[in-house]
Amino acid sequence: MVNLAGTGATAKQPSHHIYTFQITNEPIRNMMLSQVNIEDLSVQRYLIAVSERSVARVPLAHCNRFNTCTDCVALRDPHCAWDLAAKKCVILNNDLNGLYEQAIITGQAEGCGTITEFQHFFNSDTASPTTTEREEPLQGKHHHCFSQ
């Protein structure tokens, strides 16, 4: 589940269901989040679920299961984004550079055009990029697109 209102929201806001997993037939006694740093500076996040007889580690994101930009963006998973250059759904880490499409609030994949459609936005000789009603993908470290 994703709380679309974010933290500190005062009004009751809708949530969005992303995944359902059946880890065990036993009642879950405890759950916690775990984070593993990988050599290439990416981070893999897991849900650790503990039952009476077992401990399970489940990845929080399953981005690689989605093969199109539209499917990846429609998922609305805050851990996933469509990498416009690599043309695949990737786990979104803070240290990634590049062009990404993500729409957690709406799930609308309006920005899922081809990479050449976005290059004019970044390579303009006459003007710097401006923000329109819908934010365009940003290029550079720690910048991710959240279109609404």
C-alpha positions as CSV (number, residue, x, y, z in Angstrom):
1,M,0.0,0.0,0.0
2,V,1.1,3.5,-0.7
3,N,-0.2,6.5,1.2
4,L,-0.8,8.9,-1.6
5,A,-1.2,11.9,0.8
6,G,2.2,11.4,2.3
7,T,3.2,11.9,5.9
8,G,1.5,14.5,8.0
9,A,-1.7,14.6,5.9
10,T,-4.6,15.9,7.9
11,A,-7.4,14.8,5.6
12,K,-8.2,11.2,4.9
13,Q,-6.5,10.4,1.5
14,P,-6.8,7.4,-0.6
15,S,-4.1,4.7,-0.6
16,H,-3.0,2.7,-3.6
17,H,-2.6,-1.1,-3.5
18,I,0.6,-2.3,-5.3
19,Y,1.4,-5.9,-4.3
20,T,-0.1,-8.7,-2.3
21,F,2.1,-11.6,-1.1
22,Q,1.3,-14.7,0.8
23,I,4.5,-15.5,2.6
24,T,3.3,-18.3,4.9
25,N,0.1,-19.9,6.0
26,E,1.0,-19.1,9.6
27,P,0.3,-15.8,11.4
28,I,3.0,-13.2,11.0
29,R,4.5,-12.4,14.5
30,N,6.8,-9.6,13.5
31,M,7.7,-7.5,10.4
32,M,10.7,-5.2,9.8
33,L,12.4,-3.4,6.9
34,S,15.9,-4.2,5.9
35,Q,18.2,-2.5,3.5
36,V,21.2,-4.0,1.7
37,N,23.9,-1.9,-0.1
38,I,25.1,-3.5,-3.2
39,E,28.6,-3.0,-4.8
40,D,27.3,-0.8,-7.6
41,L,26.0,1.7,-5.1
42,S,22.4,0.6,-5.5
43,V,20.2,-0.3,-2.5
44,Q,17.9,-3.3,-2.3
45,R,15.1,-3.0,0.3
46,Y,13.4,-6.0,1.9
47,L,10.4,-6.8,4.1
48,I,11.4,-9.3,6.8
49,A,8.4,-11.3,8.0
50,V,8.7,-13.6,11.0
51,S,6.2,-16.3,11.8
52,E,6.3,-19.0,14.5
53,R,8.4,-21.4,12.4
54,S,10.0,-19.3,9.6
55,V,11.6,-16.1,8.6
56,A,11.1,-14.7,5.1
57,R,12.9,-11.9,3.2
58,V,10.8,-10.4,0.4
59,P,12.0,-7.6,-1.9
60,L,9.9,-4.4,-1.5
61,A,10.1,-3.7,-5.3
62,H,9.5,-6.0,-8.2
63,C,10.3,-3.4,-11.0
64,N,11.9,-5.9,-13.3
65,R,8.5,-7.7,-13.8
66,F,7.2,-4.8,-15.9
67,N,8.4,-4.6,-19.5
68,T,6.9,-1.4,-20.8
69,C,6.9,2.2,-19.6
70,T,3.2,2.3,-19.3
71,D,3.1,-0.8,-17.1
72,C,5.9,0.5,-14.9
73,V,4.4,4.0,-14.4
74,A,0.9,2.6,-13.9
75,L,2.2,0.4,-11.1
76,R,2.6,3.6,-9.0
77,D,5.3,1.9,-6.9
78,P,7.5,4.6,-5.3
79,H,10.5,2.3,-5.5
80,C,10.2,1.9,-9.3
81,A,10.6,4.2,-12.3
82,W,11.0,3.8,-16.0
83,D,14.5,4.5,-17.2
84,L,14.0,6.3,-20.5
85,A,17.5,5.6,-21.8
86,A,17.7,1.9,-20.8
87,K,14.0,1.4,-21.6
88,K,13.3,-0.7,-18.6
89,C,11.6,-0.5,-15.2
90,V,14.3,0.0,-12.5
91,I,14.5,0.3,-8.8
92,L,14.9,4.0,-8.1
93,N,17.8,4.8,-5.9
94,N,18.9,8.2,-4.7
95,D,22.3,7.9,-6.4
96,L,21.0,7.1,-9.9
97,N,21.7,9.6,-12.7
98,G,19.5,9.7,-15.8
99,L,16.0,10.3,-17.1
100,Y,13.1,8.6,-15.4
101,E,9.4,8.6,-15.6
102,Q,7.3,8.0,-12.5
103,A,3.7,9.1,-11.6
104,I,2.9,7.8,-8.1
105,I,-0.2,10.0,-7.6
106,T,-2.0,9.4,-11.0
107,G,-0.3,6.4,-12.6
108,Q,-0.7,8.1,-15.9
109,A,2.1,7.4,-18.3
110,E,1.8,10.5,-20.4
111,G,5.6,11.0,-20.4
112,C,6.3,7.5,-21.8
113,G,7.4,8.8,-25.2
114,T,10.7,7.9,-26.9
115,I,14.0,9.3,-25.6
116,T,14.3,11.5,-28.7
117,E,11.1,13.3,-27.8
118,F,12.7,14.4,-24.5
119,Q,16.1,15.3,-25.8
120,H,14.9,18.6,-27.3
121,F,13.9,19.5,-23.7
122,F,17.5,19.2,-22.5
123,N,19.5,20.2,-25.6
124,S,17.8,23.6,-26.4
125,D,20.4,26.2,-27.6
126,T,17.9,29.1,-27.1
127,A,16.4,28.7,-23.7
128,S,16.8,26.7,-20.5
129,P,14.1,24.2,-19.6
130,T,10.9,25.6,-18.0
131,T,8.4,23.8,-15.9
132,T,5.0,23.2,-17.5
133,E,1.8,22.1,-15.8
134,R,3.2,18.6,-15.7
135,E,6.8,18.4,-14.7
136,E,9.1,17.0,-17.4
137,P,11.8,14.5,-16.6
138,L,14.9,16.0,-15.1
139,Q,18.5,15.1,-15.9
140,G,21.2,14.8,-13.3
141,K,22.0,13.3,-9.9
142,H,19.2,13.1,-7.4
143,H,16.5,14.4,-9.8
144,H,13.5,12.2,-10.5
145,C,10.3,13.0,-12.3
146,F,7.1,12.9,-10.4
147,S,4.4,13.8,-12.9
148,Q,0.9,14.5,-11.8
